[in-house]
Every structure is written in C-alpha cells, then in structure tokens.
Amino acid sequence: MPEMSGWELAREIRKRSETIPLAIVSGWADAISCEARLAIKADWVVSKPFDIAAIAEIAREGRLA
C-alpha cells in the first residue's frame, strides 16, 4: 500500500472500531510479539504462506463473534 503500512491501517481500523474482527496476515508473523499483537488488538495473526483452510476458519470464527 503506497499510502500507509499494514500496521498503520490496523491502527486506523482500531481507532474507528474496537469490535471489527481484525486479522493480520504477514510473512513475518512469527516475529510479531505478543505485546505488538495486544497493542493493535488483532484477533488473529496468520503466517504466510497459509492455506485456505486457515482463512476459512478465521471467517467462520469472525461470523460467530
């Protein structure tokens, strides 16, 4: 994204709503600390590459929330 990073986007989403389910998908997901995840209030952190089953599970969980 040329205008902002994914983390900036996540922060903007959280400024607008604390209830929108938020998944972070990153090639560096394993390096994201628990503190960073809690600070951004991410519901899920998914490592790339991922399989479609992982995303389908997140979608199912998001509908139940």
All heavy atoms as TSV, in Angstrom:
chain	resi	resn	atom	element	x	y	z
A	1	MET	N	N	0.854	-1.179	0.000
A	1	MET	CA	C	0.000	0.000	0.000
A	1	MET	C	C	0.893	1.233	0.000
A	1	MET	O	O	1.705	1.396	0.909
A	1	MET	CB	C	-0.885	-0.009	1.240
A	1	MET	CG	C	-1.866	-1.165	1.270
A	1	MET	SD	S	-2.863	-1.207	2.775
A	1	MET	CE	C	-1.617	-1.498	4.002
A	2	PRO	N	N	0.731	2.061	-0.961
A	2	PRO	CA	C	1.626	3.219	-1.056
A	2	PRO	C	C	1.387	4.289	0.017
A	2	PRO	O	O	2.292	5.020	0.362
A	2	PRO	CB	C	1.348	3.771	-2.453
A	2	PRO	CG	C	-0.017	3.277	-2.795
A	2	PRO	CD	C	-0.176	1.962	-2.083
A	3	GLU	N	N	0.199	4.379	0.543
A	3	GLU	CA	C	-0.130	5.457	1.473
A	3	GLU	C	C	0.240	5.164	2.922
A	3	GLU	O	O	0.515	6.072	3.690
A	3	GLU	CB	C	-1.628	5.775	1.398
A	3	GLU	CG	C	-2.105	6.181	0.029
A	3	GLU	CD	C	-1.623	7.545	-0.376
A	3	GLU	OE1	O	-1.570	8.439	0.479
A	3	GLU	OE2	O	-1.295	7.713	-1.567
A	4	MET	N	N	0.175	3.893	3.328
A	4	MET	CA	C	0.452	3.532	4.721
A	4	MET	C	C	0.826	2.066	4.810
A	4	MET	O	O	0.556	1.295	3.897
A	4	MET	CB	C	-0.758	3.817	5.609
A	4	MET	CG	C	-1.975	2.952	5.316
A	4	MET	SD	S	-3.380	3.201	6.428
A	4	MET	CE	C	-3.855	4.858	6.071
A	5	SER	N	N	1.436	1.711	5.931
A	5	SER	CA	C	1.796	0.302	6.144
A	5	SER	C	C	0.574	-0.467	6.643
A	5	SER	O	O	-0.437	0.120	7.033
A	5	SER	CB	C	2.917	0.195	7.177
A	5	SER	OG	O	2.416	0.486	8.479
A	6	GLY	N	N	0.692	-1.778	6.658
A	6	GLY	CA	C	-0.386	-2.603	7.190
A	6	GLY	C	C	-0.657	-2.322	8.656
A	6	GLY	O	O	-1.802	-2.339	9.106
A	7	TRP	N	N	0.412	-2.068	9.422
A	7	TRP	CA	C	0.249	-1.749	10.854
A	7	TRP	C	C	-0.482	-0.421	11.029
A	7	TRP	O	O	-1.323	-0.280	11.908
A	7	TRP	CB	C	1.597	-1.705	11.555
A	7	TRP	CG	C	2.147	-3.068	11.774
A	7	TRP	CD1	C	3.160	-3.662	11.081
A	7	TRP	CD2	C	1.682	-4.037	12.713
A	7	TRP	NE1	N	3.353	-4.934	11.541
A	7	TRP	CE2	C	2.463	-5.187	12.550
A	7	TRP	CE3	C	0.692	-4.034	13.681
A	7	TRP	CZ2	C	2.278	-6.332	13.319
A	7	TRP	CZ3	C	0.513	-5.178	14.441
A	7	TRP	CH2	C	1.289	-6.305	14.257
A	8	GLU	N	N	-0.175	0.550	10.179
A	8	GLU	CA	C	-0.887	1.839	10.241
A	8	GLU	C	C	-2.360	1.641	9.906
A	8	GLU	O	O	-3.234	2.230	10.560
A	8	GLU	CB	C	-0.244	2.840	9.293
A	8	GLU	CG	C	1.122	3.291	9.741
A	8	GLU	CD	C	1.875	4.071	8.681
A	8	GLU	OE1	O	1.674	3.815	7.460
A	8	GLU	OE2	O	2.670	4.930	9.070
A	9	LEU	N	N	-2.644	0.819	8.910
A	9	LEU	CA	C	-4.027	0.517	8.557
A	9	LEU	C	C	-4.754	-0.137	9.729
A	9	LEU	O	O	-5.877	0.240	10.066
A	9	LEU	CB	C	-4.085	-0.387	7.322
A	9	LEU	CG	C	-5.476	-0.857	6.904
A	9	LEU	CD1	C	-6.371	0.324	6.558
A	9	LEU	CD2	C	-5.370	-1.828	5.743
A	10	ALA	N	N	-4.101	-1.108	10.367
A	10	ALA	CA	C	-4.711	-1.775	11.520
A	10	ALA	C	C	-4.999	-0.780	12.639
A	10	ALA	O	O	-6.070	-0.818	13.261
A	10	ALA	CB	C	-3.802	-2.891	12.012
A	11	ARG	N	N	-4.071	0.133	12.887
A	11	ARG	CA	C	-4.305	1.160	13.921
A	11	ARG	C	C	-5.503	2.046	13.567
A	11	ARG	O	O	-6.307	2.387	14.435
A	11	ARG	CB	C	-3.053	2.018	14.104
A	11	ARG	CG	C	-2.003	1.374	14.954
A	11	ARG	CD	C	-0.902	2.383	15.302
A	11	ARG	NE	N	0.361	1.732	15.402
A	11	ARG	CZ	C	1.209	1.443	14.417
A	11	ARG	NH1	N	0.943	1.804	13.182
A	11	ARG	NH2	N	2.339	0.823	14.642
A	12	GLU	N	N	-5.605	2.425	12.298
A	12	GLU	CA	C	-6.733	3.254	11.858
A	12	GLU	C	C	-8.058	2.511	12.010
A	12	GLU	O	O	-9.065	3.088	12.413
A	12	GLU	CB	C	-6.532	3.731	10.419
A	12	GLU	CG	C	-5.441	4.762	10.266
A	12	GLU	CD	C	-5.725	6.032	11.060
A	12	GLU	OE1	O	-6.870	6.521	11.056
A	12	GLU	OE2	O	-4.781	6.538	11.696
A	13	ILE	N	N	-8.053	1.225	11.686
A	13	ILE	CA	C	-9.269	0.417	11.854
A	13	ILE	C	C	-9.664	0.410	13.326
A	13	ILE	O	O	-10.831	0.593	13.669
A	13	ILE	CB	C	-9.052	-1.015	11.322
A	13	ILE	CG1	C	-8.965	-0.995	9.793
A	13	ILE	CG2	C	-10.165	-1.951	11.802
A	13	ILE	CD1	C	-8.488	-2.293	9.175
A	14	ARG	N	N	-8.692	0.204	14.198
A	14	ARG	CA	C	-8.982	0.156	15.638
A	14	ARG	C	C	-9.434	1.506	16.185
A	14	ARG	O	O	-10.233	1.564	17.107
A	14	ARG	CB	C	-7.765	-0.347	16.423
A	14	ARG	CG	C	-7.638	-1.837	16.360
A	14	ARG	CD	C	-8.852	-2.465	17.070
A	14	ARG	NE	N	-8.875	-3.898	16.862
A	14	ARG	CZ	C	-9.852	-4.534	16.252
A	14	ARG	NH1	N	-10.886	-3.894	15.773
A	14	ARG	NH2	N	-9.803	-5.832	16.125
A	15	LYS	N	N	-8.960	2.605	15.603
A	15	LYS	CA	C	-9.431	3.929	16.029
A	15	LYS	C	C	-10.925	4.077	15.748
A	15	LYS	O	O	-11.643	4.730	16.488
A	15	LYS	CB	C	-8.683	5.036	15.288
A	15	LYS	CG	C	-7.316	5.320	15.810
A	15	LYS	CD	C	-6.723	6.470	15.014
A	15	LYS	CE	C	-5.264	6.677	15.322
A	15	LYS	NZ	N	-4.683	7.727	14.462
A	16	ARG	N	N	-11.374	3.470	14.666
A	16	ARG	CA	C	-12.772	3.595	14.262
A	16	ARG	C	C	-13.682	2.598	14.949
A	16	ARG	O	O	-14.857	2.871	15.161
A	16	ARG	CB	C	-12.885	3.454	12.749
A	16	ARG	CG	C	-12.205	4.573	12.033
A	16	ARG	CD	C	-12.069	4.297	10.559
A	16	ARG	NE	N	-11.154	5.236	9.966
A	16	ARG	CZ	C	-11.505	6.181	9.129
A	16	ARG	NH1	N	-12.750	6.308	8.761
A	16	ARG	NH2	N	-10.591	6.990	8.643
A	17	SER	N	N	-13.134	1.408	15.261
A	17	SER	CA	C	-13.959	0.379	15.883
A	17	SER	C	C	-13.092	-0.631	16.616
A	17	SER	O	O	-12.097	-1.113	16.075
A	17	SER	CB	C	-14.792	-0.351	14.831
A	17	SER	OG	O	-15.482	-1.432	15.427
A	18	GLU	N	N	-13.498	-0.961	17.816
A	18	GLU	CA	C	-12.812	-1.992	18.598
A	18	GLU	C	C	-13.454	-3.357	18.364
A	18	GLU	O	O	-12.934	-4.365	18.826
A	18	GLU	CB	C	-12.875	-1.646	20.088
A	18	GLU	CG	C	-12.166	-0.360	20.426
A	18	GLU	CD	C	-10.848	-0.572	21.111
A	18	GLU	OE1	O	-10.676	-1.610	21.751
A	18	GLU	OE2	O	-9.997	0.317	20.999
A	19	THR	N	N	-14.580	-3.386	17.660
A	19	THR	CA	C	-15.326	-4.636	17.512
A	19	THR	C	C	-15.167	-5.309	16.149
A	19	THR	O	O	-15.564	-6.460	16.003
A	19	THR	CB	C	-16.822	-4.413	17.782
A	19	THR	OG1	O	-17.327	-3.465	16.841
A	19	THR	CG2	C	-17.049	-3.913	19.208
A	20	ILE	N	N	-14.601	-4.629	15.168
A	20	ILE	CA	C	-14.391	-5.239	13.854
A	20	ILE	C	C	-13.346	-6.339	14.010
A	20	ILE	O	O	-12.251	-6.082	14.522
A	20	ILE	CB	C	-13.899	-4.203	12.826
A	20	ILE	CG1	C	-14.990	-3.185	12.532
A	20	ILE	CG2	C	-13.434	-4.882	11.535
A	20	ILE	CD1	C	-14.533	-2.040	11.663
A	21	PRO	N	N	-13.653	-7.573	13.598
A	21	PRO	CA	C	-12.638	-8.628	13.657
A	21	PRO	C	C	-11.440	-8.251	12.780
A	21	PRO	O	O	-11.611	-7.795	11.649
A	21	PRO	CB	C	-13.355	-9.858	13.098
A	21	PRO	CG	C	-14.813	-9.560	13.287
A	21	PRO	CD	C	-14.939	-8.069	13.124
A	22	LEU	N	N	-10.243	-8.398	13.331
A	22	LEU	CA	C	-9.041	-7.945	12.638
A	22	LEU	C	C	-8.014	-9.072	12.558
A	22	LEU	O	O	-7.574	-9.593	13.590
A	22	LEU	CB	C	-8.445	-6.748	13.376
A	22	LEU	CG	C	-7.188	-6.120	12.802
A	22	LEU	CD1	C	-7.450	-5.573	11.399
A	22	LEU	CD2	C	-6.706	-5.018	13.722
A	23	ALA	N	N	-7.663	-9.448	11.339
A	23	ALA	CA	C	-6.636	-10.467	11.108
A	23	ALA	C	C	-5.430	-9.803	10.461
A	23	ALA	O	O	-5.576	-9.039	9.509
A	23	ALA	CB	C	-7.169	-11.578	10.215
A	24	ILE	N	N	-4.250	-10.093	10.978
A	24	ILE	CA	C	-3.005	-9.624	10.396
A	24	ILE	C	C	-2.411	-10.808	9.637
A	24	ILE	O	O	-2.224	-11.887	10.202
A	24	ILE	CB	C	-2.006	-9.175	11.488
A	24	ILE	CG1	C	-2.606	-8.099	12.404
A	24	ILE	CG2	C	-0.685	-8.742	10.882
A	24	ILE	CD1	C	-2.900	-6.787	11.742
A	25	VAL	N	N	-2.132	-10.612	8.350
A	25	VAL	CA	C	-1.510	-11.648	7.530
A	25	VAL	C	C	-0.134	-11.132	7.142
A	25	VAL	O	O	-0.019	-10.068	6.535
A	25	VAL	CB	C	-2.348	-11.947	6.270
A	25	VAL	CG1	C	-1.676	-12.999	5.417
A	25	VAL	CG2	C	-3.755	-12.375	6.660
A	26	SER	N	N	0.905	-11.872	7.538
A	26	SER	CA	C	2.253	-11.374	7.346
A	26	SER	C	C	3.246	-12.492	7.090
A	26	SER	O	O	3.128	-13.581	7.652
A	26	SER	CB	C	2.693	-10.609	8.606
A	26	SER	OG	O	4.044	-10.232	8.531
A	27	GLY	N	N	4.215	-12.196	6.271
A	27	GLY	CA	C	5.333	-13.103	6.074
A	27	GLY	C	C	6.249	-13.119	7.285
A	27	GLY	O	O	7.094	-13.989	7.430
A	28	TRP	N	N	6.061	-12.149	8.175
A	28	TRP	CA	C	6.869	-12.030	9.389
A	28	TRP	C	C	6.040	-12.283	10.636
A	28	TRP	O	O	6.391	-11.853	11.738
A	28	TRP	CB	C	7.493	-10.643	9.464
A	28	TRP	CG	C	8.386	-10.355	8.305
A	28	TRP	CD1	C	8.048	-9.688	7.167
A	28	TRP	CD2	C	9.737	-10.766	8.141
A	28	TRP	NE1	N	9.109	-9.637	6.307
A	28	TRP	CE2	C	10.165	-10.298	6.893
A	28	TRP	CE3	C	10.624	-11.483	8.934
A	28	TRP	CZ2	C	11.449	-10.530	6.413
A	28	TRP	CZ3	C	11.902	-11.708	8.452
A	28	TRP	CH2	C	12.297	-11.234	7.199
A	29	ALA	N	N	4.939	-12.991	10.503
A	29	ALA	CA	C	4.012	-13.193	11.624
A	29	ALA	C	C	4.686	-13.829	12.835
A	29	ALA	O	O	4.363	-13.506	13.974
A	29	ALA	CB	C	2.811	-14.027	11.187
A	30	ASP	N	N	5.641	-14.726	12.590
A	30	ASP	CA	C	6.326	-15.377	13.708
A	30	ASP	C	C	7.142	-14.379	14.529
A	30	ASP	O	O	7.437	-14.635	15.693
A	30	ASP	CB	C	7.238	-16.494	13.204
A	30	ASP	CG	C	6.452	-17.643	12.595
A	30	ASP	OD1	O	5.241	-17.766	12.898
A	30	ASP	OD2	O	7.032	-18.408	11.815
A	31	ALA	N	N	7.498	-13.260	13.924
A	31	ALA	CA	C	8.307	-12.259	14.619
A	31	ALA	C	C	7.454	-11.222	15.348
A	31	ALA	O	O	7.996	-10.378	16.059
A	31	ALA	CB	C	9.231	-11.557	13.621
A	32	ILE	N	N	6.127	-11.276	15.179
A	32	ILE	CA	C	5.250	-10.314	15.841
A	32	ILE	C	C	5.122	-10.716	17.302
A	32	ILE	O	O	4.678	-11.813	17.620
A	32	ILE	CB	C	3.872	-10.263	15.162
A	32	ILE	CG1	C	4.022	-9.794	13.714
A	32	ILE	CG2	C	2.930	-9.349	15.934
A	32	ILE	CD1	C	2.765	-9.906	12.893
A	33	SER	N	N	5.505	-9.822	18.174
A	33	SER	CA	C	5.471	-10.127	19.605
A	33	SER	C	C	4.045	-10.121	20.133
A	33	SER	O	O	3.145	-9.523	19.529
A	33	SER	CB	C	6.306	-9.105	20.384
A	33	SER	OG	O	5.664	-7.842	20.362
A	34	CYS	N	N	3.866	-10.766	21.263
A	34	CYS	CA	C	2.559	-10.751	21.929
A	34	CYS	C	C	2.172	-9.317	22.279
A	34	CYS	O	O	1.007	-8.943	22.167
A	34	CYS	CB	C	2.585	-11.595	23.187
A	34	CYS	SG	S	2.648	-13.361	22.847
A	35	GLU	N	N	3.156	-8.521	22.672
A	35	GLU	CA	C	2.889	-7.127	23.026
A	35	GLU	C	C	2.362	-6.340	21.830
A	35	GLU	O	O	1.416	-5.566	21.941
A	35	GLU	CB	C	4.149	-6.452	23.581
A	35	GLU	CG	C	4.604	-7.007	24.909
A	35	GLU	CD	C	5.438	-8.278	24.779
A	35	GLU	OE1	O	5.931	-8.607	23.677
A	35	GLU	OE2	O	5.582	-8.971	25.800
A	36	ALA	N	N	2.974	-6.555	20.661
A	36	ALA	CA	C	2.526	-5.858	19.453
A	36	ALA	C	C	1.121	-6.303	19.072
A	36	ALA	O	O	0.279	-5.482	18.696
A	36	ALA	CB	C	3.492	-6.119	18.300
A	37	ARG	N	N	0.870	-7.598	19.182
A	37	ARG	CA	C	-0.470	-8.112	18.859
A	37	ARG	C	C	-1.514	-7.537	19.807
A	37	ARG	O	O	-2.589	-7.120	19.384
A	37	ARG	CB	C	-0.465	-9.634	18.936
A	37	ARG	CG	C	-1.793	-10.229	18.604
A	37	ARG	CD	C	-1.757	-11.729	18.658
A	37	ARG	NE	N	-3.105	-12.243	18.507
A	37	ARG	CZ	C	-3.400	-13.492	18.317
A	37	ARG	NH1	N	-2.451	-14.389	18.239
A	37	ARG	NH2	N	-4.652	-13.882	18.199
A	38	LEU	N	N	-1.195	-7.480	21.089
A	38	LEU	CA	C	-2.132	-6.908	22.066
A	38	LEU	C	C	-2.324	-5.416	21.852
A	38	LEU	O	O	-3.436	-4.901	21.987
A	38	LEU	CB	C	-1.649	-7.192	23.488
A	38	LEU	CG	C	-1.721	-8.654	23.926
A	38	LEU	CD1	C	-1.032	-8.835	25.275
A	38	LEU	CD2	C	-3.153	-9.139	23.976
A	39	ALA	N	N	-1.260	-4.716	21.501
A	39	ALA	CA	C	-1.352	-3.267	21.288
A	39	ALA	C	C	-2.281	-2.934	20.124
A	39	ALA	O	O	-3.036	-1.969	20.183
A	39	ALA	CB	C	0.040	-2.685	21.047
A	40	ILE	N	N	-2.219	-3.739	19.073
A	40	ILE	CA	C	-3.052	-3.484	17.897
A	40	ILE	C	C	-4.426	-4.125	18.045
A	40	ILE	O	O	-5.334	-3.858	17.275
A	40	ILE	CB	C	-2.328	-3.952	16.614
A	40	ILE	CG1	C	-2.783	-3.167	15.392
A	40	ILE	CG2	C	-2.516	-5.419	16.362
A	40	ILE	CD1	C	-2.269	-1.797	15.309
A	41	LYS	N	N	-4.568	-4.993	19.055
A	41	LYS	CA	C	-5.814	-5.705	19.333
A	41	LYS	C	C	-6.236	-6.573	18.150
A	41	LYS	O	O	-7.397	-6.616	17.766
A	41	LYS	CB	C	-6.914	-4.734	19.736
A	41	LYS	CG	C	-6.572	-3.975	21.001
A	41	LYS	CD	C	-7.631	-2.992	21.379
A	41	LYS	CE	C	-7.166	-2.214	22.608
A	41	LYS	NZ	N	-7.950	-1.042	22.852
A	42	ALA	N	N	-5.237	-7.281	17.581
A	42	ALA	CA	C	-5.511	-8.201	16.476
A	42	ALA	C	C	-6.159	-9.464	17.019
A	42	ALA	O	O	-5.735	-10.004	18.034
A	42	ALA	CB	C	-4.215	-8.555	15.748
A	43	ASP	N	N	-7.197	-9.907	16.347
A	43	ASP	CA	C	-7.872	-11.142	16.743
A	43	ASP	C	C	-7.104	-12.370	16.269
A	43	ASP	O	O	-7.129	-13.409	16.928
A	43	ASP	CB	C	-9.296	-11.159	16.181
A	43	ASP	CG	C	-10.118	-10.007	16.733
A	43	ASP	OD1	O	-10.343	-9.982	17.944
A	43	ASP	OD2	O	-10.490	-9.113	15.939
A	44	TRP	N	N	-6.445	-12.246	15.122
A	44	TRP	CA	C	-5.682	-13.352	14.557
A	44	TRP	C	C	-4.405	-12.801	13.943
A	44	TRP	O	O	-4.390	-11.698	13.415
A	44	TRP	CB	C	-6.447	-14.067	13.445
A	44	TRP	CG	C	-7.773	-14.587	13.845
A	44	TRP	CD1	C	-8.035	-15.792	14.446
A	44	TRP	CD2	C	-9.043	-13.951	13.680
A	44	TRP	NE1	N	-9.385	-15.921	14.659
A	44	TRP	CE2	C	-10.022	-14.802	14.201
A	44	TRP	CE3	C	-9.441	-12.736	13.152
A	44	TRP	CZ2	C	-11.375	-14.493	14.197
A	44	TRP	CZ3	C	-10.793	-12.409	13.155
A	44	TRP	CH2	C	-11.738	-13.294	13.672
A	45	VAL	N	N	-3.358	-13.592	13.981
A	45	VAL	CA	C	-2.128	-13.313	13.247
A	45	VAL	C	C	-1.829	-14.574	12.437
A	45	VAL	O	O	-1.677	-15.654	12.997
A	45	VAL	CB	C	-0.949	-12.973	14.180
A	45	VAL	CG1	C	0.314	-12.757	13.378
A	45	VAL	CG2	C	-1.276	-11.731	15.013
A	46	VAL	N	N	-1.801	-14.435	11.113
A	46	VAL	CA	C	-1.646	-15.563	10.204
A	46	VAL	C	C	-0.314	-15.427	9.467
A	46	VAL	O	O	-0.010	-14.371	8.915
A	46	VAL	CB	C	-2.804	-15.605	9.182
A	46	VAL	CG1	C	-2.660	-16.775	8.233
A	46	VAL	CG2	C	-4.148	-15.625	9.893
A	47	SER	N	N	0.452	-16.500	9.476
A	47	SER	CA	C	1.743	-16.516	8.771
A	47	SER	C	C	1.550	-16.833	7.297
A	47	SER	O	O	0.742	-17.690	6.949
A	47	SER	CB	C	2.658	-17.580	9.371
A	47	SER	OG	O	2.983	-17.273	10.687
A	48	LYS	N	N	2.301	-16.147	6.450
A	48	LYS	CA	C	2.385	-16.502	5.039
A	48	LYS	C	C	3.500	-17.523	4.894
A	48	LYS	O	O	4.489	-17.428	5.610
A	48	LYS	CB	C	2.736	-15.293	4.186
A	48	LYS	CG	C	1.672	-14.250	4.061
A	48	LYS	CD	C	2.213	-13.142	3.177
A	48	LYS	CE	C	1.314	-11.953	3.112
A	48	LYS	NZ	N	1.908	-10.862	2.331
A	49	PRO	N	N	3.424	-18.444	3.992
A	49	PRO	CA	C	2.222	-18.782	3.229
A	49	PRO	C	C	1.220	-19.489	4.131
A	49	PRO	O	O	1.591	-20.097	5.129
A	49	PRO	CB	C	2.740	-19.718	2.148
A	49	PRO	CG	C	3.947	-20.348	2.740
A	49	PRO	CD	C	4.542	-19.323	3.680
A	50	PHE	N	N	-0.037	-19.370	3.785
A	50	PHE	CA	C	-1.097	-20.017	4.552
A	50	PHE	C	C	-1.952	-20.834	3.602
A	50	PHE	O	O	-1.907	-20.635	2.396
A	50	PHE	CB	C	-1.955	-18.989	5.287
A	50	PHE	CG	C	-2.543	-17.945	4.372
A	50	PHE	CD1	C	-3.724	-18.179	3.697
A	50	PHE	CD2	C	-1.892	-16.735	4.180
A	50	PHE	CE1	C	-4.253	-17.225	2.839
A	50	PHE	CE2	C	-2.421	-15.773	3.336
A	50	PHE	CZ	C	-3.603	-16.018	2.667
A	51	ASP	N	N	-2.718	-21.738	4.160
A	51	ASP	CA	C	-3.628	-22.488	3.304
A	51	ASP	C	C	-5.039	-21.933	3.476
A	51	ASP	O	O	-5.345	-21.251	4.445
A	51	ASP	CB	C	-3.567	-23.997	3.561
A	51	ASP	CG	C	-3.955	-24.388	4.975
A	51	ASP	OD1	O	-4.643	-23.614	5.660
A	51	ASP	OD2	O	-3.581	-25.487	5.404
A	52	ILE	N	N	-5.868	-22.230	2.535
A	52	ILE	CA	C	-7.220	-21.687	2.519
A	52	ILE	C	C	-8.016	-22.138	3.734
A	52	ILE	O	O	-8.892	-21.415	4.208
A	52	ILE	CB	C	-7.947	-21.998	1.192
A	52	ILE	CG1	C	-9.196	-21.120	1.020
A	52	ILE	CG2	C	-8.294	-23.460	1.105
A	52	ILE	CD1	C	-8.905	-19.666	0.844
A	53	ALA	N	N	-7.700	-23.296	4.289
A	53	ALA	CA	C	-8.410	-23.781	5.474
A	53	ALA	C	C	-8.206	-22.834	6.655
A	53	ALA	O	O	-9.132	-22.600	7.436
A	53	ALA	CB	C	-7.955	-25.193	5.821
A	54	ALA	N	N	-7.012	-22.262	6.790
A	54	ALA	CA	C	-6.749	-21.316	7.884
A	54	ALA	C	C	-7.621	-20.070	7.738
A	54	ALA	O	O	-8.204	-19.586	8.708
A	54	ALA	CB	C	-5.274	-20.935	7.916
A	55	ILE	N	N	-7.730	-19.570	6.532
A	55	ILE	CA	C	-8.548	-18.375	6.292
A	55	ILE	C	C	-10.026	-18.704	6.449
A	55	ILE	O	O	-10.793	-17.907	6.999
A	55	ILE	CB	C	-8.251	-17.801	4.886
A	55	ILE	CG1	C	-6.774	-17.419	4.781
A	55	ILE	CG2	C	-9.151	-16.616	4.575
A	55	ILE	CD1	C	-6.270	-16.462	5.843
A	56	ALA	N	N	-10.451	-19.872	6.011
A	56	ALA	CA	C	-11.848	-20.279	6.171
A	56	ALA	C	C	-12.209	-20.365	7.651
A	56	ALA	O	O	-13.301	-19.950	8.054
A	56	ALA	CB	C	-12.103	-21.622	5.485
A	57	GLU	N	N	-11.297	-20.870	8.480
A	57	GLU	CA	C	-11.546	-20.961	9.921
A	57	GLU	C	C	-11.690	-19.566	10.527
A	57	GLU	O	O	-12.579	-19.327	11.348
A	57	GLU	CB	C	-10.424	-21.727	10.615
A	57	GLU	CG	C	-10.601	-21.864	12.098
A	57	GLU	CD	C	-11.848	-22.642	12.501
A	57	GLU	OE1	O	-12.321	-23.490	11.723
A	57	GLU	OE2	O	-12.360	-22.399	13.605
A	58	ILE	N	N	-10.846	-18.638	10.120
A	58	ILE	CA	C	-10.949	-17.259	10.604
A	58	ILE	C	C	-12.293	-16.665	10.195
A	58	ILE	O	O	-12.957	-16.003	10.993
A	58	ILE	CB	C	-9.781	-16.406	10.074
A	58	ILE	CG1	C	-8.501	-16.817	10.797
A	58	ILE	CG2	C	-10.062	-14.919	10.229
A	58	ILE	CD1	C	-7.255	-16.185	10.237
A	59	ALA	N	N	-12.708	-16.911	8.967
A	59	ALA	CA	C	-14.001	-16.392	8.501
A	59	ALA	C	C	-15.146	-16.961	9.329
A	59	ALA	O	O	-16.062	-16.231	9.716
A	59	ALA	CB	C	-14.197	-16.718	7.024
A	60	ARG	N	N	-15.079	-18.257	9.635
A	60	ARG	CA	C	-16.131	-18.860	10.466
A	60	ARG	C	C	-16.137	-18.252	11.864
A	60	ARG	O	O	-17.172	-17.915	12.397
A	60	ARG	CB	C	-15.944	-20.362	10.549
A	60	ARG	CG	C	-16.473	-21.128	9.374
A	60	ARG	CD	C	-16.510	-22.626	9.621
A	60	ARG	NE	N	-15.184	-23.205	9.748
A	60	ARG	CZ	C	-14.406	-23.547	8.723
A	60	ARG	NH1	N	-14.839	-23.376	7.489
A	60	ARG	NH2	N	-13.226	-24.078	8.925
A	61	GLU	N	N	-14.958	-18.097	12.472
A	61	GLU	CA	C	-14.861	-17.516	13.801
A	61	GLU	C	C	-15.370	-16.073	13.803
A	61	GLU	O	O	-16.047	-15.652	14.728
A	61	GLU	CB	C	-13.419	-17.539	14.293
A	61	GLU	CG	C	-12.919	-18.896	14.676
A	61	GLU	CD	C	-11.465	-18.865	15.118
A	61	GLU	OE1	O	-10.978	-17.796	15.527
A	61	GLU	OE2	O	-10.827	-19.929	15.063
A	62	GLY	N	N	-15.031	-15.317	12.756
A	62	GLY	CA	C	-15.444	-13.919	12.655
A	62	GLY	C	C	-16.962	-13.776	12.606
A	62	GLY	O	O	-17.530	-12.844	13.159
A	63	ARG	N	N	-17.626	-14.710	11.959
A	63	ARG	CA	C	-19.091	-14.659	11.883
A	63	ARG	C	C	-19.718	-14.969	13.227
A	63	ARG	O	O	-20.810	-14.526	13.517
A	63	ARG	CB	C	-19.607	-15.631	10.830
A	63	ARG	CG	C	-19.457	-15.124	9.430
A	63	ARG	CD	C	-20.221	-15.999	8.499
A	63	ARG	NE	N	-19.688	-17.348	8.571
A	63	ARG	CZ	C	-19.307	-18.058	7.542
A	63	ARG	NH1	N	-19.404	-17.571	6.341
A	63	ARG	NH2	N	-18.826	-19.274	7.693
A	64	LEU	N	N	-19.032	-15.773	14.035
A	64	LEU	CA	C	-19.573	-16.155	15.338
A	64	LEU	C	C	-19.353	-15.079	16.392
A	64	LEU	O	O	-20.020	-15.066	17.410
A	64	LEU	CB	C	-18.929	-17.466	15.813
A	64	LEU	CG	C	-19.189	-18.683	14.930
A	64	LEU	CD1	C	-18.383	-19.873	15.450
A	64	LEU	CD2	C	-20.670	-19.030	14.902
A	65	ALA	N	N	-18.412	-14.190	16.140
A	65	ALA	CA	C	-18.073	-13.166	17.137
A	65	ALA	C	C	-19.146	-12.123	17.265
A	65	ALA	O	O	-20.013	-11.945	16.527
A	65	ALA	CB	C	-16.742	-12.502	16.747
